[in-house]
Amino acid sequence: MVNTPTDIGSLIAAINNCQDEESMINPLTNAQWEILAPYLAPTNLAASQVLFQQGSQERTLFFVESGSLSVHFEDEQQRIRLAIVGPGSIVGEGAFFSHRPRNATVQAVSATRLWGLPNIRFTELCNRQPTVAVALAMAAGSVLAKRLGNRKRRVATT
């Protein structure tokens, strides 16, 4: 476990322990996590609190440390749950890579702790630490590819 100024050790442990079929494989060494840590911002959500709304333009990529999130699509008729995302996984990968609006709404099912990587901070990371940025982008891209390859959860890319 890494002890960093932003204390992301629990996040790293969650990623390493995640058994979800769509989980992100930890691509970084402890030293690389220490480099990445200052680029991440912690977010705490209470149960039922919305992280982001379908259609929003915001493009932050979020790493889930603890708790769980509901991903759902809203249309005029009803709200359709697409997925539950738990510790060690990510949300926001669709808009992060596509530069398009969010495809779904993400809401906390329980108290949740996340770490956000805003697009502007990722750009800074690319310029200052390209090896770390590429490794992280490839890992997040693999989650996106897994979700797109799963017909039932394809629309759950956010």
N, C-alpha and C positions, 0 to 999 in steps of 0.2 A: 504494500500500500504506500502511496506517495503522500508525504506531508508537504503541502504547498501553502503559499500565502493565502490562497483562496480556499484551502482545505477541500480539495476534490477527491480525497482518498476514498470516501464512501461511494462516490460516483464511479470511480475506477473499479472498485470491488463489485458494484452492481453490474457493470458491463462485463467483467470477467466471469460472473456467476450466472448471467442470463442464459436460460435454456430455450427461450422462444425460438421457433424455427426461422423467424425473420430478424433475429438479433444481429447487432453489430459486433463483428469480431474485433477485439481490441488490437488496433494496428500500431499502437505507440509504445515505446519504451518508457520507463519511469522518468528518464531525463526529458523525453519529448512531452510527457504530460506536464512536467514542471514548466516547460516553455509555453504550452498551450493555456495553462491555468489562468494567467492574467487576462486572457482574451475572453474568458467565460464570465457571465454574470448570473448569480444565483436568483432564482425565483421560487417563492413559496405560494402555493395555492391552497385555499380551504376547499373542503368538499363542496361540489356544485359550482365552483368558480370557473369561469370561462377563460381559457388561455388565449385563444383567438377564434374569430368568427369566420365562417365560410364567406368568401368574397373579399376578405381584407387583403390589402396590398403588402402588409408587413412580411418580411422574409427571413426571420430568425430561425435557425436550426436549434432545437431543444433536445437535450440529453436528460433522460429521466433517471434520477437518483433513487427516489422512493415514492411510494404511492401508486396510483393508477389513474389513467385518463381514458375517457370515452371519446371515440372519434365517430361523429355522426354527420350525415348529410341531411339537409333540410330542403323540402320542396313545399309547394302550396298545400299539399294534402296531408303530409305527415313528416315525422322525424324518423329516420332510419339509422339504427346503430350499425356501424360498419366494423368496429374493432374496439378492443380494450388493449391499451398499451401500458406495460408495467416497467418496473425498474430494469435498467440496463439497456433500454431501447431508446429510440429517437422519434420525434415528431417534427413536422415542418419541413421534411426533406423535399417534398414536391415543389413548393414555392421557392425554397432555397436554391434549387437547381434550375427551375424553369423560368423564373422571373415573372410568374403569372400569379393571379390571385389565389388565395387558399381554396382548396377543393372541398373542405369540410370544416365543421366546427369541432374544436377540441375542448373538453370540459373535464375538470377533476371529478373522479368518482369518490375519492377519499383525499385526505390531506396529502399533498404531493410536493416534492422538492425537485426542481429542475435546474439545469444550467443552460443558459442561452448563449448562442454564438451569433450575434447580429452580422448581417452581410458585410457591413463596413469593417467590422473587426476581422472577419475572415479575409477580406481584401488586404488589410494590414498584415495579417499572418502570412499571406501568400508572398507579400513583398519582403518581409523580414525573415521568415522561416519557411521557405518553400517546401522543404522535405517534409516537415510536420504537416503543412497544409495539404499537400498531395496525399499523404497517408490517410489523413482524416477524410478528405473528399472521396477517396476510393472506398473507405469503409462505409461512409454514409451512402454513397452511390450503390454499394452492394445491397444495403437494406432496401433502397428504392427499387432496385432490380428484382429482389425477392418478392416485394409486395406487388409489383407489376406483373410478375409471373404467376401469382396466385389469383386466379379468376375471381374467387369470392371476396378477396380483400383488395383487388386492384384499385378500386375507387377510394380506398382508405389512405392513399398517399396525400399528404396535406401540404 
